[in-house]
Amino acid sequence: MLNKTIRVSEEVQELLSKLATKNDSFNDVIKRLIENNEEFTDKQVEFYNQEIERIENGIYENINEISLAELEDRVTKLKKEIKNEL
């Protein structure tokens, strides 16, 4: 396989490092990010835009409040699930 050199900022290099498992190369991380990059369907875009508009207009039906700690826990669990699926 032919190798190419790409330039990334220190910030991007650090972000890639955080996304890597101990056996991942940057190539593995970048490939995984590209493969998992799913675009929203038109229906999803419409739904999210409607929800954003509702929130901007002060309509908070069906919205649950959670603490920052709970959010961080959920994100951590999702990251673990994603890594286990790959």
Secondary structure, DSSP 8 states (H G I E B T S, - for coil): ---------HHHHHHHHHH--TT--HHHHHHHHHHT-----HHHHHHHHHHHHHHHTT--TT-----HHHHHHHHHHHHHHHHHH-
